[in-house]
């Protein structure tokens, strides 16, 4: 009767089963599992889900990819590296740059033009070639008034001295050897010139004649500047004609001394003497209009030119090259005298 009390009927899936049978089956299965666990321990998988870790992972996956080692997301542009639209100021910089370049070019062009104009029209910067010239070859500064010519030559310098006396001793020694020598006056230091030519090639040829004579030499361009703005036209006519004769005689002396087989002709010398005679005839009238302090220097210049012409005439007759050195010596004195005329004319 007790056994029947423990029996309970249950209909499951259309079949009637007793509780005792179900319970017995469950008890039998648990006992079998218990025996198996005692014999061998089998670890069970951890099916516990950590909600905190899942939320943290979702949060990471939702963030953009930088350089944090996460590779699930594709790389994007770094922060503040996106292209920005060009500002209005940048767009306007190109036309401004072009405008500045054009303005600079105009300023440079105007400055260069002014410089060139100054070189070719300035009183102190003008260069007049030495030769047969007249007062009409130079710009006029007023009615009947023109500037003085500029003498430019290439000289062979033999030394420079602070003492005039010591320089004169060297001049005497060089002249005794049959060469030309002259000292400048009113310059610091005092320069010793031992030859001259119309250009660097001519002065270089003259310097070679001193080789083997243990003579110090230095080639340079020597220029007597025009410092006078207003001079009577009769005076300038004389000095321009004198500069032409000076240039011609320099050329003749250089050719005779340096060119083998070259010799002066009687026709050249006669033409030169005619020019010098015309200068002598005009000299007195022109020099009367010079300041008193420069008249002696002008006379020395005229006399030196005449003596150079006479030396050339003697060379034609004798073919003695010593006369060519004498002509070079006189031409050096004419150059120095003209420099004193310019420097003392105030």
Secondary structure, DSSP 8 states (H G I E B T S, - for coil): -HHHHT--EEEETTEEEEHHHHHHHHHHHHHHHHHHHHH-----------HHHHHHHHHHHHS---SSS--SS-----TT-S-----HHHHHHHHHHHHHHHHHHHHHHHHHHHHHHHHHH-TTT----SSS--GGGS-EEETTEE----EEEEEEEEEEES-HHHHHHHHHHHHHTT---EE-SS-SSEEEEEEEESSHHHHHHHHHTTTTS----EEEEEEE----S-EEHHHHHHHHHHHHHHHHHHHHHHHHHHSTT----HHHHHHHHHHHHHHHHHHHHHHTTS-HHHHHHHHHHHHHHHHHHHHHHHHHHH--HHHHHHHHHHHHHHHHHHHHHHHH--
